[in-house]
Amino acid sequence: MRLRQLHAQWQRGCAGARLPALAAIDPVELKPFLTDLVVVDVRDPEQPKFRLFGSGYRDFYDQDFSGADVRAAPFPESDSVADNYRVVALSGKPRMGRYSWQAVSGVFHVSEFVVLPYGDEHKVERLLAMEDLDQAR
């Protein structure tokens, strides 16, 4: 539900454009999502970096990856996540989906996610990414 709410807010920020401008993403309006929100810098789509790693992710992974290269994050899906971010950055199109992953405990989880681009009219500079980790918590 919150993924769809974030997507709807992103669409409002587009205001008829292909994607929202940097100024159209108001951090105050993102407050309901901040716990599970990741902001990714994709000015270089081949080297995405976590700009902000929400507190829910920090608690879940017991580490703050803010400022780190996505591919350097010590979770098995880091290359796949970075590739997903690259595709969204280059296409300028949002992506929603689900994937399965295995926790350290050995339990498999299925998570839904959304990745939403924003920047200027010609280049995606950042992504808003959110994953539903509620079942895994």
WONOR-V669839 format. One record per helix or strand of 3 or more residues. SS is the DSSP state (~ for helix, > for strand). FROM is the first residue (numbers start at 1). LEN is the number of residues. If there is no record, write none. Layout:
BEGIN
ss=SS from=FROM len=LEN
ss=SS from=FROM len=LEN
END
This chain:
BEGIN
ss=~ from=2 len=13
ss=~ from=22 len=3
ss=~ from=31 len=6
ss=> from=37 len=5
ss=~ from=45 len=3
ss=> from=49 len=5
ss=~ from=55 len=7
ss=~ from=70 len=3
ss=~ from=78 len=14
ss=> from=95 len=8
ss=> from=108 len=12
ss=> from=124 len=8
END
